[in-house]
Amino acid sequence: MKEDNQNIIKDPAAEYNKEYTYADYIKFEFDEMVELIKGKIFKMSPAPKSYHQEILMNLSRLVANFLVGRSCKVYPAPFDVILPFNLKDKNKARSVVQPDISVVCNLSKIEDAGCVGAPDWVIEILSDSTSKTDLNDKYDLYEEAGVKEYWIVYPKDYIVQIFVLVNGVYERRPAMTRNDKVSSYTMPDLEIDLSDVFPLQ
């Protein structure tokens, strides 16, 4: 039986002018990874650089070790976070993103497809190709979706900038550097020595 592929989205980029939902997203056949932010397609290429991945692995390991035996779990990218907001049908969700690191404490949100709803804590590690999206589009998206804590990591500067959701609005906390030890605001017992996160280049 021949498969019906008429609804599968492919390049060229002219298709990017449309608006899509999660139901479209799971049918995409792009050559590279993409995300949906409020119905719009955002390319994730090129692949992250090696230093980005070192930081990703270091942070994931430190958080995962802390969470052993606790009710929260850490999910590094690639991992779909589907943000349907108040919609009950995830297929109608207009935002599907892949944060570098997602920490989820309400495990009822976890499905085989990923996390349906806002993680408690999201970490994005900036790269040349994604920094504008992480600093603007995703910042607004995570704030609106109710992500309690958002870390933005600046690899070149050895800096972590933390935002905490207060009454539905992100408040900036002091930036932390490689010489600092930092705690998560959603998990105050977790202390991370940033010298263990940022290997010297």
C-alpha atoms as one frame of an Amber mdcrd trajectory, in Angstrom:
protein
   0.000   0.000   0.000   1.419   3.357  -1.020   1.784   5.856   1.824  -0.017
   9.175   1.576   2.735  11.795   1.908   0.791  14.774   0.638   0.774  16.422
   4.071   4.483  15.961   4.737   6.368  19.271   4.771   9.664  19.414   2.889
  12.062  22.131   1.814  12.279  24.702   0.167  12.154  27.528   2.678   9.060
  28.994   0.990   7.106  26.606   3.200   8.451  28.456   6.240   5.992  31.298
   5.670   3.079  29.163   6.838   2.021  28.429  10.415   2.203  24.923  11.788
   1.173  22.815  14.780   2.554  19.734  16.505   0.416  17.604  14.180   2.419
  19.044  11.261   5.724  18.849  13.134   5.624  15.078  13.531   5.241  14.756
   9.743   8.163  17.015   8.819  10.912  15.515   6.651  13.616  18.157   6.825
  17.280  17.315   6.374  18.041  19.206   9.598  16.396  19.572  13.010  13.782
  22.293  13.388  11.682  23.787  16.165   8.259  25.408  16.135   7.802  28.666
  18.016   4.281  30.059  17.917   3.599  28.321  14.640   6.814  29.384  12.875
   9.653  27.071  11.839  13.143  27.731  13.204  16.102  25.769  11.842  18.570
  24.381  14.384  21.497  23.851  12.012  24.435  23.739  11.956  25.181  21.183
  14.664  26.527  22.588  17.957  30.282  22.959  18.352  32.292  20.584  20.509
  32.677  23.075  23.384  28.910  23.594  23.462  28.498  19.833  23.816  31.093
  19.615  26.595  29.137  22.194  28.598  25.896  20.380  27.844  27.287  17.076
  29.101  28.862  18.625  32.205  25.659  20.384  33.232  23.505  17.352  32.457
  25.769  15.102  34.510  25.864  17.431  37.517  22.090  17.932  37.538  21.356
  14.241  36.895  23.646  13.138  39.737  21.836  15.497  42.109  18.442  14.169
  41.035  19.206  10.499  41.722  16.470   9.250  44.052  14.414  12.437  43.650
  11.139  12.977  41.828  12.511  15.268  39.097  14.311  14.138  35.947  16.713
  15.794  33.534  16.380  15.457  29.758  19.183  16.722  27.489  18.606  17.537
  23.818  17.383  16.209  21.514  14.132  16.069  23.469  10.834  17.580  22.355
   9.059  20.002  24.658   5.507  20.522  23.418   3.857  23.679  24.704   0.097
  23.569  24.136  -0.563  26.264  26.766  -4.271  25.993  27.639  -5.110  23.653
  24.776  -6.026  20.137  25.820  -5.063  18.689  22.439  -1.277  18.587  22.063
  -1.678  18.146  18.302  -2.871  21.762  18.135   0.189  23.074  20.011   1.964
  25.779  18.009   5.300  25.493  19.835   7.617  22.490  19.921  11.166  23.209
  21.063  14.258  21.232  22.015  15.973  22.957  24.929  19.562  21.951  25.552
  18.505  20.759  29.020  15.014  20.336  30.482  14.303  19.489  34.111  10.807
  18.174  34.757   9.345  17.529  38.212   5.732  16.815  37.254   6.394  13.497
  35.562   2.789  13.226  34.388   3.925  15.628  31.633   6.352  13.033  30.246
   5.209  10.930  27.301   7.089   8.885  24.726   6.936  11.963  22.480   8.637
  14.182  25.082   7.363  16.698  27.632   3.843  18.015  27.113   3.742  21.276
  29.044   6.338  23.535  30.609   9.415  22.006  32.272  10.278  23.447  35.675
  13.745  24.489  34.574  15.242  25.009  31.127  18.875  25.615  30.191  19.916
  26.931  26.780  23.583  27.096  25.784  24.143  29.854  23.237  25.656  29.134
  19.857  26.253  31.425  16.913  23.271  30.033  15.015  20.739  30.010  17.888
  21.651  32.937  20.158  19.037  35.337  18.765  16.307  32.711  19.151  17.394
  31.764  22.680  17.652  35.374  23.851  14.413  36.611  22.312  11.912  34.125
  20.920  12.528  31.362  23.438  12.808  33.800  26.335   9.309  35.084  25.555
   7.995  31.579  24.921   9.323  30.118  28.188   8.035  33.085  30.171   4.575
  32.790  28.634   4.517  29.006  29.036   5.371  29.213  32.752   8.892  27.740
  32.849   9.875  28.581  36.432  13.583  29.011  35.821  15.540  29.771  32.652
  19.331  29.650  32.449  21.161  31.114  29.460  24.762  29.945  29.201  27.361
  32.075  27.377  30.159  29.628  26.463  32.645  32.197  25.164  32.360  34.364
  28.288  32.032  31.571  30.903  28.813  33.202  32.150  25.439  31.863  33.286
  22.516  34.284  33.324  19.530  33.161  35.390  15.914  34.254  35.072  13.279
  33.277  37.641   9.539  33.478  37.015   7.849  35.779  39.531   4.134  36.487
  39.105   4.318  35.400  35.493   7.297  37.617  34.585  10.992  36.735  34.452
  13.244  38.495  36.919  16.947  38.606  36.155  19.320  37.341  38.823  23.014
  38.340  39.055  25.128  36.795  36.307  27.469  34.060  37.517  30.959  33.366
  36.167  33.345  30.423  36.029  34.685  31.348  39.479  31.252  31.104  41.126
  29.151  28.404  42.677  25.506  28.664  41.703  22.290  27.134  43.013  19.090
  26.566  41.130  16.219  28.676  42.447  13.797  25.812  41.906  16.222  23.384
  43.591  18.097  25.412  46.201  19.876  22.332  47.597  21.662  21.888  44.286
  24.971  23.759  44.134  26.995  23.760  40.936  30.625  24.835  40.771  30.815
  26.536  37.387  34.482  25.633  37.043  33.146  22.078  36.612  30.847  23.290
  33.846  33.230  25.437  31.797  36.440  23.548  30.900  39.227  25.954  30.066
  39.849  26.285  26.337
